[in-house]
Amino acid sequence: MSEDLPEAIENEWYIVRNSGETPEIAYHSAIYYLTRAQDGPRLHLTEAQIELLQNAAVDRYQEIILRDLQHANWDTSSYRGIERSIINYRRLCVFCNRQQLEVADVRRQVAQALLVFLETEKTQLKVLGRPSIINCTYQELRNYADALGVPLGDRFVLLAEFCG
């Protein structure tokens, strides 16, 4: 963070960036607190300051979306699975659309993470013979892949029988 930013903006940036599962709500709360709240500083935010807070929300969305596409996380308490990744990606897209932000960079990273996840899952199902950790239907998985520009084709068709 830049030293020339008011402390209140820096504090709100931190809250948005580390907002758990609700970056958009944290973003709107920060804007309200900084500009209109009776107990807030009632600042007139510059475009750069607003962008800083928007980017914090996008970065947090990206982090939680990718967290749930990291196969190694499947047995941790923070892991929510592909189903939650889908939900959070949709939320990110809605947020970016409302804020007129581009989502292409995040989309590329999420697409790559999905491919790695599916390859890992396919391999582990064959080798380990364990139940699948995919917690969405195959149609939901296909729709997600389509939204990300990931061609599933026949490459992952065996996963259809393991999807929820």
N, C-alpha and C positions, 0 to 999 in steps of 0.2 A: 504494500500500500504506500502511496505517496505521502510524504510528510506535510504537504500543503493542503491535504484534504481535512476538513473539519473532523474532529474526533467522532462526532455523532454519525457521520456518513461511514467512517471506518467501522464503527461498532455495528451499524446496520448491515454493512457489507459482510462482516464476519457472521452475523446471524443468518443471513440469506445463504451464504456459501456453505454453512454447516447446519442447514435446516432440516435434516432428517428426510422424511419422505414427502415433504410438502414445500418445495422451493417456490412455487408460484404464490402460494399464500404468504410465505415469508417475504417475498418481493413486494407484494401489494401492502402488506403490513408496514414494511420499511418505508415505502413511499408515503403512506398515510402518516406515519409517525413523524417523518422528517418534514412534511409539508403542511399538514392540516391538524394534527392532534393538539388538543389544548395543552398537554404537558410536553409536547415536542418542541424542537427548535424553530419550527415554521420557516424552513429555508426555501429559497427559490432555487431548485436544482438545475444545474446546467445539463445540456445534452450529454456531456462526458460523464457526469455523475450518475445520471439515469442509466446510461450505457454500462457503467461499472456495476451497478446493481443488477441489471438485466443479465450481464455476463456471469455474475455470481450464481444466479438462478440456473442459467443454462449449464454452467459447469457442474452444479450440484445434480441436476437432472442427468447429465452424462455419467457422472460418477455412479449414481444408483442404478441406472440402466445397465451399465457395464458390469457392475458388481454382480448382478443377477445373471450375467452371461459368462461369468468366470467359473468354469467347471470345478476348479479347486475349492471354491467356496461352498459347494453344495451341502456340506455337513457343518456349516457354521450357523450361529444364531442369527446373523444378519442376512443370510441368503433367503430370497423369496421365490426364486425360480423364473423360468421364461415367462410364465403368466404375468408376473409383476413387472418384468421388463417390458412386456407388450403394453401394459397399462401405463407405465411411466413414459414410454416412448410416445404414446398417443397424447399424454398430457403435455409433454415437451412440444410436440407439433402444434397443439392448440395454443400454448403459451407463445411460441415463436410467431405463429400466425397473427395473434392479437397484437403482439409487440412489433410486428413487421421485421422479424429477425430471420436470418437464413439458418437453416438446419442441416445443410449439405455436409459440412465437416463432421458433425456428430453422426449423421446417417452413415457415412463411410466407416467410421470407427465401430459403430454398432453392427453394421453388416459384417465386417471382418470378425468381430467377436462372436457373432452368431455362427458363422461358418466354422470357426475353431471349436466352439462349444459342440456343434452337431457332429463334427468329425470325431471329437473326443468321446462323445456319448456313443456314437456308432461303434467305435473301436472297443470301448469298455463293455458294451452289451455283448459283443461277440466273444471277447476274451474272458471276461469275468462272469458272464451269465447272470448278472444281478438285475433287479428290477430297474426300470428307467426312472430317471429323476425329472423327466419332462412332465410338467404339470399343466399342460394345455392340450387341447384337441389338435389333431393333425391339421384340420382346416384353419384353426387359429394360427398355428405355426406357419402354414403356407401363406396366409394373409400377411403375417408379419414379415416373412421373407420377401414377399412381393413389394410391400411398402418400403423395404430397405433396398430393393433392387437385387436381391439374392436369388439366383435361379436354383431352386431345389431339384427340379427334374427328377430323374430316377435315382439320383445319387443317394438320397436319404429316404427312399420309399419304405425301406424296412422299418423306419422309425414310426410309421403310421400305426403299426400294431401295438406299439408301446405307449402311445400318447393317451392322455386322460380322456 
